[in-house]
């Protein structure tokens, strides 16, 4: 019993110590990255000929944008980069873990991750 209590106490101390080294702002998008994410979402809104598939249901670009805006607003303080936004927020369901997909006008189906990374490149928003 004493050993278990010591281990729990040591673990609590380690968690507290780690918390002191991680500032609350170390997990927040900077203004430039937030603007890039917002620009990427705005670009998605202009893609009238695509279908966004989320958890098996199809949505138009406008509904996809609304959903991604809401997710960005909710998660922006927990993200470090545009890549985090694409990989962790904009490309898969936070509930089911299923990848989002994009179907283009010509019926090409891409993961949302692939589509958004390509749009980021096409728009010249990729950091060197």
N, C-alpha and C positions, 0 to 999 in steps of 0.2 A: 504494500500500500504506500509506504514511504517513497519507494522508488518511482511509482506512477505519479505521485504528487510532485516529485522533483522534476520529472520529465515534462509534466504539464507546465510547471513554473518556468522551466528553462525555455520551453517553446513560446510561452507568453512573452518572456523577456526578449527573445529573438525577434518576434513579430513587432514588438514595441521599438526595438532598436532599428529595425529595417524601416519602420514608419518614420523615424526621425531623419533618415537619409533621403527619403523620397518627398520632394516638395509637392504640394497640391497642384502647382502649375506645371509640373513635369509631364502631366498627362492631359494636355489641352492643345488643340490646334492653334498655331499662331495665326495672325490675321491674314497673312498671304495664303496659307494652306486652306483656311476657311473659305476665302474668296475663290480659290481654285475649285474646291468642292462645290460651291454654289454655282460657279460658272459651268461646271460639268453637268450639274442637275438642270440648269437653264438650257443647256444644249440638248439634253435629252428631251426636254419639253418641245423642242422644235422638230423632233423626229416623228412627223405625223404618220409615216408609213411603217411603223414598227409596232410589234405587240410585245408587251412585257409579261412574262409568265412568273407568277409568284405562288408557290405552294399549289401548283396545278391549275390555277385560275388565270385567265387572260385579262390584261388591262391595256388601255391605250396609254400613249405617252403622258398625257396630262395626269392621269391617275397614278402612273408610276412616279412622276415627279413629286406629286403631293406626298406619296408614301416615303420617298427618299428624303424629302425636305424634313418630314416629321422625324425620321430616323436620325438624320444628321443633327437636328436640334437636340434630340434626346442624348446622343452619344458624343457630341463634340468635345466635351470636357474630359472624355476618356480616350481620346485619339491623339496620336503623336504626329500623324502625317496624312497626306492624301492617300498614300498606299494603304494605310490602316483603314481609311474610310472605304476605299474600294474593296479591300480584302475582307474586312470584318463586318461592314455595315451594308454596303450597297450591292453586294453580290450574293447574299444568302439570307435566309430567314433566321432571325434570332430565336424563333420559337421551334421550328422543325429542323433547322440546320440544312434544309434543302437549298441547293443552288438556285438562284434566279436565272431565268433565260430570256433572251431577246430573239424574236423572230423578225427578220427583215422582210422588206417588200418582196424580194425574190425567193422567199421561203427558207433562206439560210438561217439556221438556228445556231446561236452562240451563247456561251455562258455570259451573264451580265458582267462578270469580271473581265473577260476578254473584250467584250464590246466597250466597256468604260475605259479600259487601258488604251484601246485603239483610239477612241475619241479624244482622250487626254493627249495622245501623241499628235493626232490630226489637228487639234486646236493649238498646238505648240505650247502646251502647259506642262510638259515634262521637265523636271529639274535636271540639270547636268550634274 
